[in-house]
Amino acid sequence: MEKSINLQISQRGVITLPKALRQAYGLKTGDVLTLIDLGNAFVISPRRSEVDALADEINRALSERGETLEGMLKSLREQRESYGTKA
């Protein structure tokens, strides 16, 4: 596969990835790509960012325990306040 591919941005800002590139990386319609802005250039990666994956994992673990992020944050605030009153 070529190291450099020219792409054109459509009127609505859409970029079409060539079929050979989609096949090489196993990309399908609806797949989400990560764009990293490096200042004077950017990288489009077929991998999800580690932060996104970790956030999904935390959300899944909380959901399995019947908890929510809001509930966890409320508990953390309550714990923090209890430390302040014990001093």
GIHU-V601714 format. One line per field, one symbol per residue. ss: DSSP state (H for helix, E for strand, L for the rest). burial: I if it has 16 or more other ideal C-beta (glycine too) atoms within 10 Angstrom, else O. Layout:
ss: ???
burial: ???
//
This chain:
ss: LLLLLLLLELLLLLELLLHHHHHHLLLLLLLLLEEEELLLLEEEELLLLHHHHHHHHHHHHHHHLLLLHHHHHHHHHHHHHHHHHHL
burial: OOOOOOOOOOOOOOOOIOOOOOOOOOOOOOOOOOOOOOOOOOOOOOOOOOOOOOOOOOOOOOOOOOOOOOOOOOOOOOOOOOOOOOO
//
